[in-house]
Amino acid sequence: QVQLVESGGGLVQAGGSLRLSCAASGRTFSSSTVGWFRQSPGKEREFVASIVWSDDSTIYADSVKGRFTIGRGNADNTVFLQMDILRPEDTAVYYCAAGATGVRVGIRSRDYVDWGQGTQVTVSS
């Protein structure tokens, strides 16, 4: 059974930083795309960032470019999202997601096959 578990969320003041982690069990991220999405109340889930494990290529939403960094963890089943210069509008539940092994996916949430339960990030002004 595949599980993705996010950690590292919390409450931070505007301008601060948080580091989210995603750990998988039952699968690895090798030869996969791993993405972060977020959803705030009343809004649709939106793409934040993704990384292709095999070549480290990354994509960022314009709203987080230059402030967030996605990267591979120390093991082939962990990914992190470093979030700096946080803003109140970054407040959301953040989800980790992984595409099928061997399939390169992009920013569409429907292309990801495994999802975590989410971790809350709250940025106060």
DRENKOLNU-889272 format. One line per field, with one value per atom (N, C-alpha, C, CB): atom name; x negated, y negated, z; residue number from 0. Coordinates in steps of 0.001 Angstrom, whole numbers. Last residue first. Glycine has a CB too. Example, Ala and Ser with C-alpha at 12.3 -4.5 7.8 and 13.67 -1.06 7.14 Angstrom:
2
atom	N/CA/C/CB/N/CA/C/CB
u	-12850/-13670/-12900/-14084/-13190/-12300/-13200/-11308
v	2250/1060/-30/598/5690/4500/3300/4473
w	7080/7140/7870/5725/7800/7800/7800/9046
n	1/1/1/1/0/0/0/0
***
This chain:
125
atom	N/CA/C/CB/N/CA/C/CB/N/CA/C/CB/N/CA/C/CB/N/CA/C/CB/N/CA/C/CB/N/CA/C/CB/N/CA/C/CB/N/CA/C/CB/N/CA/C/CB/N/CA/C/CB/N/CA/C/CB/N/CA/C/CB/N/CA/C/CB/N/CA/C/CB/N/CA/C/CB/N/CA/C/CB/N/CA/C/CB/N/CA/C/CB/N/CA/C/CB/N/CA/C/CB/N/CA/C/CB/N/CA/C/CB/N/CA/C/CB/N/CA/C/CB/N/CA/C/CB/N/CA/C/CB/N/CA/C/CB/N/CA/C/CB/N/CA/C/CB/N/CA/C/CB/N/CA/C/CB/N/CA/C/CB/N/CA/C/CB/N/CA/C/CB/N/CA/C/CB/N/CA/C/CB/N/CA/C/CB/N/CA/C/CB/N/CA/C/CB/N/CA/C/CB/N/CA/C/CB/N/CA/C/CB/N/CA/C/CB/N/CA/C/CB/N/CA/C/CB/N/CA/C/CB/N/CA/C/CB/N/CA/C/CB/N/CA/C/CB/N/CA/C/CB/N/CA/C/CB/N/CA/C/CB/N/CA/C/CB/N/CA/C/CB/N/CA/C/CB/N/CA/C/CB/N/CA/C/CB/N/CA/C/CB/N/CA/C/CB/N/CA/C/CB/N/CA/C/CB/N/CA/C/CB/N/CA/C/CB/N/CA/C/CB/N/CA/C/CB/N/CA/C/CB/N/CA/C/CB/N/CA/C/CB/N/CA/C/CB/N/CA/C/CB/N/CA/C/CB/N/CA/C/CB/N/CA/C/CB/N/CA/C/CB/N/CA/C/CB/N/CA/C/CB/N/CA/C/CB/N/CA/C/CB/N/CA/C/CB/N/CA/C/CB/N/CA/C/CB/N/CA/C/CB/N/CA/C/CB/N/CA/C/CB/N/CA/C/CB/N/CA/C/CB/N/CA/C/CB/N/CA/C/CB/N/CA/C/CB/N/CA/C/CB/N/CA/C/CB/N/CA/C/CB/N/CA/C/CB/N/CA/C/CB/N/CA/C/CB/N/CA/C/CB/N/CA/C/CB/N/CA/C/CB/N/CA/C/CB/N/CA/C/CB/N/CA/C/CB/N/CA/C/CB/N/CA/C/CB/N/CA/C/CB/N/CA/C/CB/N/CA/C/CB/N/CA/C/CB/N/CA/C/CB/N/CA/C/CB/N/CA/C/CB/N/CA/C/CB/N/CA/C/CB/N/CA/C/CB/N/CA/C/CB/N/CA/C/CB/N/CA/C/CB/N/CA/C/CB/N/CA/C/CB/N/CA/C/CB/N/CA/C/CB/N/CA/C/CB/N/CA/C/CB/N/CA/C/CB/N/CA/C/CB
u	-80/-592/-1106/493/-936/-254/-909/-278/-348/-1269/-503/-1903/-166/518/-510/1398/260/-694/108/-1638/983/1445/267/2455/632/155/497/-1384/1933/1797/1272/3110/2001/3183/3108/3367/661/637/1900/-582/1227/1366/1227/2711/569/504/467/-736/796/1544/1562/980/1319/597/1447/255/2922/1884/1086/939/4519/5130/4106/6216/3023/3183/3722/4115/587/2007/2182/2582/-2023/-1367/88/-1447/-3371/-3629/-2844/-3337/-5221/-4000/-4355/-3007/-6559/-6847/-5536/-7892/-6672/-5829/-6159/-4311/-8044/-8363/-7570/-8169/-5440/-6838/-7040/-7320/-3046/-3372/-4845/-2463/-3698/-3208/-3593/-3728/-2702/-3687/-3018/-4425/-2391/-1814/-2911/-742/-1557/-2587/-1898/-3670/118/174/-1032/1475/1002/47/32/-1362/3486/3066/2184/4310/2383/3123/2757/2820/899/1656/2533/2515/-166/-670/62/-2170/763/1471/929/1396/-1139/173/925/1021/-4328/-3333/-2011/-3160/-7772/-6370/-5457/-6059/-10511/-9803/-8299/-10341/-10553/-11128/-10299/-12577/-10365/-9535/-10095/-8060/-11290/-11781/-11020/-13333/-10177/-9811/-10252/-8256/-11549/-11271/-10810/-12513/-11116/-11220/-10922/-10243/-12029/-11739/-11983/-12595/-12953/-11526/-11170/-11074/-15617/-14844/-13344/-15223/-17039/-16658/-15784/-15916/-17369/-18539/-18262/-19046/-15207/-15743/-16930/-14670/-15197/-15192/-15772/-15990/-13245/-14446/-14278/-15587/-12114/-11793/-13070/-10652/-11762/-12690/-12267/-14136/-10352/-10256/-11273/-8822/-11059/-10862/-10846/-9553/-11303/-12263/-12133/-12116/-7871/-9186/-10112/-9080/-5304/-6294/-7717/-5973/-3743/-3510/-4558/-2145/-4333/-4867/-4770/-4120/-5292/-4240/-4844/-3040/-8041/-7457/-6298/-8508/-9768/-8808/-8249/-7663/-12923/-11883/-10974/-12515/-14984/-14319/-13135/-13858/-16377/-16313/-15661/-17709/-16241/-17143/-17094/-16812/-14636/-15743/-16716/-15199/-12558/-13626/-14853/-13124/-11381/-11534/-12762/-11657/-9290/-10653/-10614/-11557/-7205/-7428/-8884/-6519/-4902/-6225/-6301/-7345/-2081/-3107/-4469/-3179/1249/-107/-1069/-489/4173/3293/1890/3242/7576/6202/5315/6097/9687/9307/7860/9491/11039/10274/9971/8962/12193/12941/12219/13290/9140/10602/11266/11101/6452/6950/8477/6372/4082/5485/5873/6386/1310/1896/3338/1092/-1245/-54/445/1052/-4226/-3527/-2379/-4491/-5343/-4861/-4296/-3819/-7555/-6930/-6546/-7888/-7872/-7727/-7030/-6930/-10258/-8918/-9014/-8207/-12561/-11909/-10494/-11874/-11983/-12873/-12073/-13737/-10459/-10244/-11162/-10459/-8957/-10028/-9673/-11417/-6488/-7002/-8238/-5915/-5934/-5276/-5663/-3808/-6022/-6192/-5416/-5707/-7570/-6728/-7044/-6903/-7440/-8064/-7086/-8528/-8157/-7214/-7967/-6617/-8389/-8955/-7847/-9836/-8881/-7990/-8742/-6750/-10001/-10483/-9542/-11958/-9541/-9177/-9754/-7630/-10164/-10427/-9863/-11921/-8847/-9533/-9664/-8816/-7249/-8688/-9501/-9098/-4748/-5115/-6608/-4263/-5233/-4943/-5368/-5643/-3633/-4831/-4415/-5802/-2599/-2276/-3571/-1413/-2980/-2815/-2442/-4069/-4600/-3705/-3609/-2331/-6080/-6780/-5897/-7716/-5088/-5380/-6051/-6282/-3178/-3796/-4060/-2904/-3377/-3138/-3912/-3534/-1895/-2736/-2370/-2553/-1764/-1397/-2398/-1332/-607/-1389/-848/-1381/-845/0/-879/955
v	-37848/-39149/-40001/-39909/-34370/-35518/-36812/-35428/-31503/-32639/-33849/-32930/-28101/-29350/-30457/-29229/-25005/-26112/-27389/-26200/-21652/-23036/-23988/-23252/-18992/-19625/-21113/-19404/-15918/-17363/-17830/-18008/-13306/-13852/-15360/-13194/-12640/-12654/-13280/-13396/-10560/-11828/-11623/-12480/-9300/-9091/-10445/-8236/-10245/-9060/-8810/-7872/-13060/-12461/-11340/-13531/-14258/-13363/-12672/-14139/-16069/-14791/-13796/-15028/-18373/-17489/-16120/-18126/-19427/-19076/-18065/-18509/-19955/-20751/-20376/-22183/-16932/-18346/-18973/-19058/-13807/-14605/-16051/-14034/-10974/-12371/-13148/-12984/-7794/-8732/-10146/-8424/-6109/-6082/-7039/-4736/-5710/-5459/-5368/-4173/-8367/-6963/-6810/-6333/-11116/-10504/-9041/-11241/-12252/-11587/-10995/-10495/-14975/-14038/-13454/-14729/-16733/-16089/-15085/-15396/-19720/-18299/-17885/-17954/-22088/-21696/-20174/-22228/-24380/-23001/-22585/-22021/-27792/-26730/-25387/-26736/-30875/-30059/-29062/-30945/-32617/-31247/-30315/-31215/-35089/-34394/-32994/-35208/-35972/-35496/-34725/-36673/-34591/-35660/-35111/-36244/-33875/-33490/-34701/-32494/-33579/-34848/-34580/-35572/-30104/-31311/-32531/-31505/-26761/-27929/-29112/-27668/-23798/-24903/-26160/-25107/-20719/-22010/-23086/-22100/-17467/-18608/-19803/-18978/-13950/-15212/-16334/-15255/-10514/-11764/-12969/-11877/-8166/-8245/-9504/-7015/-7910/-8002/-7974/-6883/-10204/-8871/-9005/-8080/-12903/-12033/-10615/-11986/-14535/-14290/-13343/-13732/-16932/-15540/-15435/-14656/-19975/-19186/-17760/-19827/-23258/-21838/-21046/-21400/-26364/-25457/-24018/-25705/-29654/-28241/-27431/-27694/-32099/-32016/-30567/-32710/-31883/-32727/-32684/-34128/-31382/-31369/-32354/-31712/-31478/-31042/-31082/-29642/-32303/-32932/-32561/-32552/-30638/-32004/-32647/-32862/-27371/-28336/-29732/-28182/-25639/-26406/-27236/-27306/-22661/-23648/-24338/-22990/-21030/-21560/-22533/-22252/-18175/-19331/-19740/-19019/-15956/-17133/-18353/-17504/-13652/-14687/-15981/-14988/-11865/-11346/-12427/-10631/-13256/-12633/-12325/-11364/-16352/-15058/-14393/-15205/-18261/-17856/-16489/-17827/-21164/-19746/-19508/-19259/-23347/-23023/-21537/-23452/-24022/-24854/-24607/-24573/-24082/-23584/-24564/-23350/-24114/-24695/-24111/-26202/-23450/-23029/-23570/-21477/-26354/-25071/-24745/-25077/-27825/-27867/-26457/-28652/-27657/-28311/-28379/-29672/-27609/-27533/-28310/-28058/-26401/-27238/-27249/-28691/-24072/-24447/-25260/-23200/-23015/-23624/-24004/-24855/-20628/-21401/-22037/-20507/-19353/-19951/-20787/-20815/-16276/-17648/-18059/-17828/-14260/-14547/-16019/-14194/-11827/-13249/-13389/-13980/-9106/-9692/-11207/-9147/-7635/-7625/-8186/-6211/-7283/-7092/-6986/-5840/-7332/-8405/-8283/-9743/-4182/-5174/-6258/-4524/-2743/-3114/-3984/-3862/-2226/-1399/-1734/-1524/-5624/-4212/-3400/-3901/-8800/-7762/-6403/-7716/-12029/-10711/-9672/-10366/-15327/-14301/-12978/-14640/-18384/-17125/-16180/-16485/-21892/-20754/-19528/-21044/-24470/-23409/-22228/-22995/-27999/-26657/-25674/-26494/-31390/-30210/-28950/-30053/-34816/-33669/-32506/-33215/-36688/-36870/-35701/-38098/-36404/-36812/-37146/-38035/-33757/-35136/-35420/-36094/-30549/-31370/-32790/-30794/-27359/-28785/-29583/-29173/-24436/-25142/-26582/-25059/-21456/-22601/-23272/-22180/-19148/-20423/-21653/-20456/-16513/-17044/-18404/-16065/-14032/-15348/-15729/-16402/-10904/-11619/-12927/-10759/-8537/-9727/-10518/-10587/-5075/-6208/-7324/-5795/-2136/-3355/-4426/-3855/1199/0/-1247/-7
w	9129/8655/9791/7906/9079/9678/9209/11224/7394/7446/7960/6043/7739/8019/8179/9281/6372/6483/6660/5223/7035/7057/7210/8193/4780/6000/5928/6191/3353/3452/4798/3186/2661/3328/3509/4673/-661/787/1335/1293/-3518/-2805/-1308/-3122/-6746/-5304/-4604/-4919/-9369/-8963/-7459/-9643/-11432/-10309/-9720/-9220/-13261/-13781/-12675/-14672/-12016/-12400/-12948/-13438/-11707/-10557/-10975/-9528/-13929/-13773/-12651/-15093/-14455/-13432/-13194/-13799/-15404/-15230/-14107/-16480/-15636/-15583/-15258/-14534/-17022/-16701/-16735/-17698/-15801/-16550/-16104/-16342/-14169/-15587/-16433/-16102/-11874/-12186/-13696/-11501/-11722/-11906/-12290/-12980/-9465/-10677/-10750/-11880/-6274/-7120/-8348/-6338/-3976/-4934/-5808/-5801/-1040/-1842/-2756/-942/-233/-532/-1366/-1263/2164/1142/1005/1480/2758/3020/1847/3197/3235/2543/3157/1012/2715/3660/2916/4575/1006/913/1873/1200/1705/628/358/-636/3562/4030/2950/4500/2555/2536/3064/1099/3146/3098/3217/4199/2532/2310/2186/1029/1569/2163/1804/1703/1783/1520/2285/1908/360/1193/803/1026/300/-282/707/-588/-449/420/-399/1244/-534/-1260/-278/-2492/-485/215/-693/1483/-1466/-1190/-407/-424/-1710/-2949/-2718/-3870/705/242/-996/1356/1072/1145/658/2558/-1348/-29/-90/879/-3967/-3536/-2130/-4521/-3832/-4010/-3530/-3295/-4482/-4342/-4589/-5334/-3035/-3689/-3419/-3204/-3261/-2880/-3669/-3122/-4387/-2930/-2435/-2536/-7093/-6393/-4882/-6852/-7498/-8121/-7408/-9623/-6674/-5689/-6231/-5221/-8798/-7497/-6449/-6990/-10911/-10914/-9529/-11943/-9902/-10187/-10107/-9197/-11335/-10237/-10743/-9575/-12009/-12480/-11243/-13351/-12675/-11788/-12528/-10576/-13049/-13647/-12783/-15093/-12189/-11299/-11950/-10843/-13616/-14121/-13310/-15557/-12146/-12954/-13409/-14159/-10861/-10085/-10930/-9440/-11410/-12069/-11478/-13630/-9344/-9680/-10347/-8415/-8898/-9175/-9521/-10318/-7197/-7731/-8010/-6752/-7163/-6534/-7184/-5017/-8400/-8505/-7848/-9974/-6347/-7346/-7258/-7186/-5843/-5594/-6708/-5502/-5611/-6178/-5810/-7708/-2584/-3836/-4334/-3642/-141/-1200/-2534/-776/1604/1656/519/2991/-517/569/510/476/-1387/-1486/-267/-1621/-3399/-2208/-2471/-1770/-4254/-4565/-3270/-5224/-5483/-4347/-4879/-3473/-7036/-7028/-5682/-8087/-8768/-7476/-7454/-6283/-11215/-10941/-9597/-12078/-11286/-11147/-11083/-9885/-10940/-12256/-12202/-12811/-7479/-8623/-9911/-8432/-5288/-6241/-7464/-5564/-4307/-4298/-5307/-4629/-2120/-3436/-3236/-4285/490/-514/-1945/-367/1485/1824/801/3288/1310/733/1338/-780/2638/2685/2177/4117/2389/1932/1920/503/4201/3733/3330/4809/4202/4185/3672/3316/6051/5164/5294/5503/6144/6573/5573/6698/7164/6351/6994/6121/7026/7601/6632/8830/5929/5800/6315/6515/8405/7046/7001/6582/10766/10418/8983/11385/10866/10742/10393/9669/11794/11789/11762/13026/9671/10936/10729/11751/8331/8298/9653/7834/8521/8529/8454/7415/6241/7570/7421/8383/4513/4581/6036/3898/3157/4399/4388/5616/1138/1148/2393/-160/588/1436/1237/2924/-914/-1042/-105/-2492/0/0/0/1228
n	124/124/124/124/123/123/123/123/122/122/122/122/121/121/121/121/120/120/120/120/119/119/119/119/118/118/118/118/117/117/117/117/116/116/116/116/115/115/115/115/114/114/114/114/113/113/113/113/112/112/112/112/111/111/111/111/110/110/110/110/109/109/109/109/108/108/108/108/107/107/107/107/106/106/106/106/105/105/105/105/104/104/104/104/103/103/103/103/102/102/102/102/101/101/101/101/100/100/100/100/99/99/99/99/98/98/98/98/97/97/97/97/96/96/96/96/95/95/95/95/94/94/94/94/93/93/93/93/92/92/92/92/91/91/91/91/90/90/90/90/89/89/89/89/88/88/88/88/87/87/87/87/86/86/86/86/85/85/85/85/84/84/84/84/83/83/83/83/82/82/82/82/81/81/81/81/80/80/80/80/79/79/79/79/78/78/78/78/77/77/77/77/76/76/76/76/75/75/75/75/74/74/74/74/73/73/73/73/72/72/72/72/71/71/71/71/70/70/70/70/69/69/69/69/68/68/68/68/67/67/67/67/66/66/66/66/65/65/65/65/64/64/64/64/63/63/63/63/62/62/62/62/61/61/61/61/60/60/60/60/59/59/59/59/58/58/58/58/57/57/57/57/56/56/56/56/55/55/55/55/54/54/54/54/53/53/53/53/52/52/52/52/51/51/51/51/50/50/50/50/49/49/49/49/48/48/48/48/47/47/47/47/46/46/46/46/45/45/45/45/44/44/44/44/43/43/43/43/42/42/42/42/41/41/41/41/40/40/40/40/39/39/39/39/38/38/38/38/37/37/37/37/36/36/36/36/35/35/35/35/34/34/34/34/33/33/33/33/32/32/32/32/31/31/31/31/30/30/30/30/29/29/29/29/28/28/28/28/27/27/27/27/26/26/26/26/25/25/25/25/24/24/24/24/23/23/23/23/22/22/22/22/21/21/21/21/20/20/20/20/19/19/19/19/18/18/18/18/17/17/17/17/16/16/16/16/15/15/15/15/14/14/14/14/13/13/13/13/12/12/12/12/11/11/11/11/10/10/10/10/9/9/9/9/8/8/8/8/7/7/7/7/6/6/6/6/5/5/5/5/4/4/4/4/3/3/3/3/2/2/2/2/1/1/1/1/0/0/0/0
***
